[in-house]
Amino acid sequence: MWLTLLLLLALGTLALALVAHRLLAPSGNPFAQPPLEPPRPLVTDPGARDKVLKQGFSTRRVPPVLDAVVIGSGIGGLAAAGTLAKVGKRVLVLEQHDQAGGCCHSFQEQGCEFDVGIHYVGQMHAGSMLRVALDQLTDGQLCWQRLPDPYDEVTLGPRRYQLRAGKTAFVAALEEQFPEEKAAIREFMRLSKVASRHVALLAVLKMVPRCLATLLVRTGLIYWISPVFRMATTSHSEAVARLTDNRDLRALLCYFFYGTAPEDSSFLVNVLMVHHYQRGAWYPRGGASEVAFHIVPLIERAGGAVLVRAPVTRILVSSDGAAMGVAVQKGPSEEEVEIFAPIVISNAGVFNTFGKLLPPPLRSHPEVSSRLAMVRHGMGSFLVFVGLRGSAAELHLPPTNFWIYPHNDLDTMMTQYAALSRDDVPENLAMMFITFPAAKDPTYEQRHPGRSCMTILTMARYEWFEEWAGTRAKHRGAQYQQYKMSIAQRLLERALQRFPHLCDKVEFVEAASPLTNQHYLAAPRGEMYGAEHDVARFSPAVVAAMRADTPVKNLYLTGKGPASPMSPAPMFPLQWGCPPKVVAMSHGAVPRAGRVQLRAGRGPAWGAHLRLHRPGPPALRGPAAPQEEDQEAPGPASGVTGTVPGSMNPWVLLSWAWLFIWGWDGDRDEVGWRWR
C-alpha cells in the first residue's frame, strides 16, 4: 500500500509541476494580469443599463460562429461565459427572463430599487480568491461597500446576539456574549479553519476520473484523505451537541436558514457559511445588478452576446447522443429557432436540464435518472418588498442584517413550520430575515432620492401555493393575491415591531412567493437555492456523481447543479460551478467550433432532422435564407499559444496532484478522529 501511495505521490508531484508550468506561465494564464482600468463612474442612466442587461433575443443578434452556448445568465452561467471570453472564445448566453443576472438582478417599483438574491457577500477582502475572480470577470469595475459592525444580529426569542468582522473580533464578540463557552467557541473556530482549508477537495472529487472517485468512495479511503468528508456527512445538530450544551450558542452557529433544519443539514455547510463572513460582509455599490452589468461587456468584447427573453425549450442532441446546441421559442405562436454550438453549458439547474430540456429518450437514460434520484427539490422562499418614504439617513436605517427566530430550538421550529397546512401559515410564521439595501449602498440616495426600502425574507413551501400553479404572473386571481398579502402583512407587522419608527413611513408593499421564483428564475418548484441541502447531498458518493460533465457528451452543468451554492454566499459558483471543460477550453483544449445555424420553423419531432453542421456558411434555415461569406472559426486569443491534448486536461492533472498532495494535511491527524 505504501509503495502505491509513494507512486501516486510521485505522479502527483509531476502532474502539479506540469499544471503549474501551464497555468502560471505568462502565455498560458489569462488571469495573470490585474485589471488595467480603475473603476469608472457609476452608470445610472436606465437606457444605458438596459442596453447591457436587457438585449432582447432576435436571430440577427446571435453571433455567426460560436464556441459555446450557455443556458441561463445567473452568476454560474455568466462566470463560465466570462471565463471563456477572457481568452477570446465566442459564447452566447440565453436568459428566459427580461433582464440578465438571475439572482443578481434588481428591479424598481414606485421609485425604490430592490435586490432579489444578493443581500451581502463575504470574503471580498483584497487578495481573496473570490475578489480576484470577480475583479477579473468584471474588469475591476465592480466595487464593494464593506458593511460596518455588527454586520449581523441574531434574535432568539427575547435575546439578541451580534456578530462582528475580523478573525479576532469575531471570536472576541462571541466569547463576550458567551463567556462560559470559550472552549466550545475556539473548537468551532478551529474546525471552521480546517473546513475552509479542505473544502476544495469536494470540488476535486468532482473533477478526478470517475473510476478513481468510485474507488475512493467505495473503499472508504476518501475519509482518510481529509476530515472534510466526514464533516460533510455529519448532521449539524449532532456536531454542535458535542461542542456545547448551550442552546443559544448551538442556534447561533447555524443561524443562516435555507430550508433545511439543523438536524438534517450538513455541519460542513453551516460551518463554512459562518466562516464565509468572519472577515466581514460586503454589498455591491450600485446594487446587485452591477455584477451582471460589468460581466456582460467582457462576453461581448470576445464576440459573444447575452440575450434575454430567450427561453430555451430543448437541448439539441445529435444522432450519436452528443449535445450540439439549443432551441429557443419565445412563445407558443412564435417560430422555434435552433442554435448550434459544439459545447452546451447549462446554468438552468439539474431538474430543468435533465428533466425538461433533454430529449425524452435521454431523460430515461440510467445515468441521468440516477443523478436526478440523488437530489430533491429544496424549499421555496417568500419575500416582502417594502417601499419607504425618506432616505436611509433620514430614517436611521441600519446596514446590519437581522435574523429573527421565535426561540432557540431551530430543529423543532423548522419541522413544525414545514408541516403547516396552507391556511395555518399566516398566523404561524416562524423565522424571518430583515435587510435594508438602501442603508448598505452609499449610491442609493443618489439614484433614488428621498426613497429607501426594506426587504423581508422567510422560507415557504411550494405546496402552499400550488393551487395557483400554471396561472400567469400578475394575473393569478384575487384569492392568490389575498393569501400572498396576508402572509406579507404578518411579516411586515413583525418587522415593524422591531423597527416601530417606520410604521408611518411605509408607502407600498409587494410580495414574491415560490410561484414568483418559478416564473422569473425558472425554479421548478420555487426553490430558493436549488436542490435540497441536506446531509445526503453531501455524501462523497453524491458529491462525486453531481459533477459538471454529464452523461450527454458536450453537455456541462454550472451553478447550483454540479456545485453547492453554500447559501447565502451567492458567489460560490465562481469557485465550484465552472465546468472543468470551460477552463480546459480557455487554455486551447477546445474542439473546432461548428457553424452556428438557426432553424426558423417548428420542424419535425426530435431526432428527425438533427445533425451538427461543420464549418459552412451561417444561415437562417427557411425558404429565403440569406447567404453569407464563409468564415473561419476564431483561433486562440492573442497571448494564448498552443493547445492541451484532451488526455492532458490540466484540471485532471491538477485534481490528481491536489488530491494526493494538498489533501494529505497535518490537520487530518489533529481533528480527523472526531469525524471517523
C-alpha positions, 0 to 999 in steps of 0.5 A: 500500500505504501509503495502505491501511495509513494507512486501516486505521490510521485505522479502527483508531484509531476502532474502539479509541476506540469499544471503549474508550468501551464497555468502560471506561465505568462502565455498560458494564464489569462488571469495573470494580469490585474485589471488595467482600468480603475473603476469608472463612474457609476452608470445610472442612466436606465437606457444605458443599463438596459442596453447591457442587461436587457438585449432582447433575443432576435436571430440577427443578434446571435453571433455567426460562429460560436464556441459555446452556448450557455443556458441561463445568465445567473452568476454560474452561467455568466462566470463560465461565459466570462471565463471563456471570453477572457481568452477570446472564445465566442459564447452566447448566453440565453436568459428566459427572463427580461433582464440578465443576472438571475439572482443578481438582478434588481428591479424598481417599483414606485421609485425604490430599487430592490435586490432579489438574491444578493443581500451581502457577500463575504470574503471580498477582502483584497487578495481573496480568491473570490475578489480576484475572480470577480475583479477579473470577470468584471474588469475591476469595475465592480466595487464593494461597500464593506458593511460596518459592525455588527454586520449581523444580529441574531434574535432568539426569542427575547435575546439578541446576539451580534456578530462582528468582522475580523478573525479576532473580533469575531471570536472576541464578540462571541466569547463576550456574549458567551463567556462560559463557552470559550472552549466550545467557541475556539473548537468551532473556530478551529474546525471552521479553519480546517473546513475552509482549508479542505473544502476544495477537495469536494470540488476535486472529487468532482473533477478526478476520473470517475473510476478513481472517485468510485474507488475512493468512495467505495473503499472508504479511503476518501475519509482518510484523505481529509476530515472534510468528508466526514464533516460533510456527512455529519448532521449539524445538530449532532456536531454542535451537541458535542461542542456545547450544551448551550442552546443559544450558542448551538442556534447561533452557529447555524443561524443562516436558514435555507430550508433545511433544519439543523438536524438534517443539514450538513455541519460542513455547510453551516460551518463554512457559511459562518466562516464565509463572513468572519472577515466581514460582509460586503454589498455591491455599490450600485446594487446587485445588478452591477455584477451582471452589468460589468460581466456582460461587456467582457462576453461581448468584447470576445464576440459573444452576446447575452440575450434575454427573453430567450427561453430555451425549450430543448437541448439539441442532441445529435444522432450519436447522443452528443449535445450540439446546441439549443432551441429557443421559442419565445412563445407558443405562436412564435417560430422555434429557432435552433442554435448550434454550438459544439459545447452546451453549458447549462446554468438552468439547474439539474431538474430543468436540464435533465428533466425538461430540456433533454430529449425524452429518450435521454431523460430515461437514460440510467445515468441521468435518472440516477443523478436526478434520484440523488437530489430533491427539490429544496424549499421555496422562499417568500419575500416582502418588498417594502417601499419607504418614504425618506432616505436611509439617513433620514430614517436611521436605517441600519446596514446590519442584517437581522435574523429573527427566530421565535426561540432557540430550538431551530430543529423543532421550529423548522419541522413544525413550520414545514408541516403547516397546512396552507391556511395555518401559515399566516398566523404561524410564521416562524423565522424571518430575515430583515435587510435594508439595501438602501442603508448598505449602498452609499449610491442609493440616495443618489439614484433614488432620492428621498426613497429607501426600502426594506426587504423581508425574507422567510422560507415557504413551501411550494405546496402552499401555493400550488393551487395557483400553479400554471396561472400567469404572473400578475394575473393569478386571481384575487384569492392568490393575491389575498393569501400572498398579502396576508402572509406579507402583512404578518411579516411586515407587522413583525418587522415593524415591531422591531423597527416601530419608527417606520410604521408611518413611513411605509408607502407600498408593499409587494410580495414574491412567493415560490410561484414568483421564483418559478416564473422569473428564475425558472425554479421548478418548484420555487426553490430558493437555492436549488436542490435540497441541502441536506446531509445526503447531498453531501455524501462523497458518493453524491458529491462525486456523481453531481459533477459538471460533465454529464452523461450527454457528451458536450453537455456541462452543468454550472451553478447550483447543479454540479456545485453547492451554492453554500447559501447565502454566499451567492458567489460560490459558483465562481469557485465550484460551478465552472465546468472543468471543460470551460477552463480546459477550453480557455487554455486551447483544449477546445474542439473546432467550433461548428457553424452556428445555424438557426432553424426558423420553423417548428420542424419535425419531432426530435431526432428527425432532422438533427445533425451538427453542421461543420464549418459552412456558411451561417444561415437562417434555415427557411425558404429565403435564407440569406447567404453569407461569406464563409468564415473561419472559426476564431483561433486562440486569443492573442497571448494564448499559444498552443493547445492541451491534448484532451488526455492532458486536461490540466484540471485532471492533472491538477485534481490528481496532484491536489488530491494526493498532495494538498489533501494529505494535511497535518490537520487530518491527524489533529481533528480527523478522529472526531469525524471517523 
